[in-house]
Amino acid sequence: MKHLAQKIRAADHLLLSTHKDPDGDGIGSMLALARALRASGKRVDLILPDPCPERFRFLDPDRLLEWLPYDAAGFGGTRPDLAVIVDTHQWALLGHIGELLKLERIPTLFFDHHPLRDGRRSDVISDPNASSNGELVYRLLTNYLDLPIDQRIGECLYASIAFDTHSFRYIRNSPTPHLVAADLLSRGVDANEIYRHLFASNPVGKLRLMGRLMGAVKIDDGGRLAWVGLPLAWIREHGVCEDDMRDAVNCLLEIEGIEVAALLKEVGDREVKVSLRSKGRFEIHEVAQQFGGGGHPYAAGATICETLADSCGRVLERLESIMREDRPA
């Protein structure tokens, strides 16, 4: 963190980005860091590899976030001194942004809270014990950059933490997320308004699709594994977007007796996004890694370039193999 702070102080022009299919943690972290750095006199650009989902737009009323502002020709004479990527350490998850950074040879650091697959990397600053990247940005601003956090920055940080902990349900028994949240509330953050945007503004189509999806859930492994495949045709029929179904897998995990949940969502021709969750008895991130993905020990995901049926078969086989080891003799 000290190394990251030194690099940021030395840069006059920074570029911030996050992973493809950006979520509340990545977007909130980007905006909070950008606002604090801009207030300190830095030039900061924010670009996304994919468009910002509508439910996170309330964090960006002045439209700081951009999608595809740069083309393959380069940065148009405004080459950044440093790129900071939040909420991932994988180049593959940056899409065209990663390709452009490599092409232009922009010094790049990853600021993340996901465990590294292959040990330490000099370009990654990561703390897998943190609840969210928002928690890490809060720590960076207060302890290492000594930059003030106003209400708008606080809103972005609070949204980051609330989103990645699913409204403080998954905090790994750490008091830190609550302590940080309490400090942000004291700075004028409206927790009710943020909750409304993140978790209480679901379209009717999602409700109807969730009912259909829950009716298709299958329970295996003696009642410990819940899984379901979501066809793209269902998503289109109910008029919802991909982001609307991001948290659907959590509903499966809330079933009594279930230890592991899997949602396999068809998003294109031979393209399936896999979301895996665990209550803590089984670590499932290695399963995601086997399919080129990653994440946390108890919350992970991947994208598989196969049919929905084939993806379901392969993922279930891997999940059942790790759960089989925990069966009584």
N, C-alpha and C positions, 0 to 999 in steps of 0.2 A: 504493500500500500504506500509506503514511503517512497519507493522507486517510482510508482505511478504518479504520485504528487509532484515529484521532481520533474518528470517528463512533461507534465501538464503545465507547470509553471514556466518551463523553458520554451513552450510553444506559443506563438502569437495567433496562429490559425489552426483550429482543430476541426476534425470531422468526426461526428458520432453516428453510430449505426447499431443495428441489432440483427437478430436472425430472421430468416424467412418466416412467413406466417406470424408476424409480430404480435405479441400479447401484452397484457397490462403491465407486467413487470418490466419487460424490455422498453416499452414506450414510456412508462412513467419514469424509469431510470434515466433514459435519454433526455427527457424534457427537464427533469430536475437538475441534472448535471449541466445541461446547456444553459438554463436560466441563471444558475449560480455563476458560471464562467463568463457569460455575457455581461452580467452585472459587475464583474471584476475587470472588464475591459477587453476580454478575449473575443476574437472573431470565431464563431462556432456555426458550422453547418450541420444539419441533421438530415440524413437520407435513409430511406427504408428500402429493403429489397422487394417488398410487397406493399400494397396499399394499406393504410391504417384502417382497421375495422371501425365501423361507425360508433360502437359503444365506448370507444376510448377517445373519441374526438372532443369530448368535454374537457379533457386535460389540455387541449391545444386550441383554445379559441382564437389565438392570433396566427394560427397555421404556420408554426415554425417547422413542422415536419413536412418533408417533401418526399415524393416518390419519383425516381428516375430523373433527378435534376441534372445529372451528368451523363454524357454519352461515351461511347468507346473511344472517341477522339481525345479524351482526357478531361482535365478540370478547367479548361478554358482560360488559362492564365492565372487561376486562383488556386494553385496547388497547396493543399494543407501541409502543415509541418508535422502533424501527428494525427493518426486515426485511433480512436478508442471505441472498441466494440463491446457492448454490454450484453449480458445474459446468454452468452455462448462462448466457447473457445474453439469451435469447429469452423474451419474455412469453408467447408462444403455447405454450411448452412447460411452463408452470406450471398449465395447466388452470384449475380453479375457484379455486385458491389465488391465481393472478394476478388473477382477477376480483375476489376479495374484497379484496386489497391495494389495488386501484384504487378500489373502492367506499368503503373506509374511509380512503383517502388516507394510507396508512402510508408513511412515507419508506422507499424501497427501494434497496438497492445490490446489484449483481451481482458476484460474485467468481468469476472464470472463467479457463479456460486455452484456450478456443477462439477462433480468429481472428474478429474482427468483420467482418460482411459490408459494412457501410457506414461504415467509418472509426471514429473515436473517438466515445464517448458519455460524458457526465459521470456517468452512473449505473453505469458499468461499470469495474471494476478487473480487468484481464486481462493475462496473460502467455502468449502462444501458444507460447513456447519451453519452458515447463514441461512435464514429463512427465505431470503429473496435477494435480488440484486438491489432493490430499493434500500434494504438494510445496509448493504455495503456502500452505496452512494452516500447515505446519511453519515456513515462512519468516516468516509473519505472527506466529506465537506467539513464536518465538525472537528475531527481529530488531526487531519493532515493538511488540508488546504486552508483551514480557518476562515471559511466563507460563510456568511450569514444565510439562514434559511428563513425566507419570508413565507407568507401564507400560500402563495401559488406554488412555490417549490415544495412546501410541505404537503400540499394536496397531491402532487405527483408522487412523492415518496410514500405517502399513506396508501395511495391507490396501488402502487407497486407491491407493497407488503401485503395488503388486504387481498389482492388478486392471487398472488402466488401461495398464500396460506389458506386460500378459499375462505375468506372472512375469518381468519385466525383459528381455523379448525386444525390445521396441520402446522404446528410450531415446534415439533420435536422436543417438547417439554422444556423449551428454553424461555426464560423470562424476557429476553432481549426484544423480540417483536412487540410485546406489550409495552415495554419501557420506552422504546422508540415511538410507538404510536401515541403514548401518553404525552410525550414531549411535543409531538406534532400537533396534537389537539390543543395544547396550551398556546400554540402559535396561531390559532384561529381556523384550523382545518375543520370542515363540517363532515363528520363521519357518516351521518345519515344520507347526505347528498351523494357521497361517493358510493355508498352501498346501493343506493337507488340506481345509479348508472351502471355499476358493475354486475349486480346480481338481481335487480328487481325491475328490469326493463325488457323482459323477454317477449318476443312477438307471439301472437296466438298460434301461428304456424308451428313454432317450436313446441308448444304445449301439446298440440295434437300429434306431432311427430314423436314426442317422448312417450306418449301413451301407446302408440303403435310399436315403438322400439322396445318398451318394457314388456309388451306382450310376446316379443320374439326372443327374449333373454333365455339362455340355456344355462342350467346349473350342472356342473360336472364335479369330478373328484370328490365324491361323497359329500357334496354340499359346500365345498370350500372354494370352488372356482366358478365365477359368473362371467359369461361372455356373450357378445352379440355382434353380428355383422350388419352394417348399415349401408344399403344400396344407394348409389347416387340417384337413382330414380325416385326414391322416397324423399330425399332432400329437395329435389326439384319439384316434386308434386306438392309439397307443403310450403314451398316458397321461402325456405330459410337459407341462410348463407352458411358457409362452412364454420365461421366463427361462432355462430349460434349454438353449435353442437360441441363446442370445445370441452365443456364441463360435464357432458352426459355420462362419461365413465364413472364419475363420482357417485352417481345414483346407484350404480351396480354395487359399488363397494359398501354402501350403507345397508345392504341386505344382511340379516342376521346369519351368522355362521360363515359368511364369505370372507376369505383371506386374500384372494387375488381377483381382480376384475380386469377385463380386456374389452375394449371397443375397437372394432375394425371398420373404418369409415372409407367407403369408396369415393374418391374425389375426381377420378378421371378414368380414361381407358387404360386398364392395367396399372392403376395407381391407387394404393390403399394406405391411408394413414392409420397407424396403430397407436392407441393410447393404453398404457398399462398402469395399474395402481395396486398397491399392497397395503394392508393394515399394519405391517411391520414384522410379520413372522417370516416372510420370504422376501429376499432381495431380487427385484425383477429388472434392474437396469442392465444386467449382463445379457438378458434376453433381447432387449432393445439394441444393444451393441452388436449382437450377432447379425442383426438385419441392417447395420449401418447407422443406427440411431444412437441414442444416449439419454442422459437424464440423471435423476437421483436414484438411490437404492430402492425407494418405495413409490416413485413417480417417474415414469420414463415413456419414451415413444420412439417411433421410427416410421419411415416411409418404404413400402415394398412395391416394386414394379411387377406385380402379378395380378391375376384375377382375384376377386374378393374371396371366392371359394378356396382357391389354392392358398391364399394368405392366411385364412382362418385355420386351415389344416396345419400349416407349418408353425404358426405361432402357438396354437394349442399344444402341439407336440412338444415344443420347447418348454412351455409353462408346466405341463404335466410332468415333464422329466425332472424339473427342480422341486416340484411338490411331492413327487414319488418318494424322494429321499427322507421325507418327514413322516411317512406312514409307519405305524407300529408293525413289528415283525409278526 
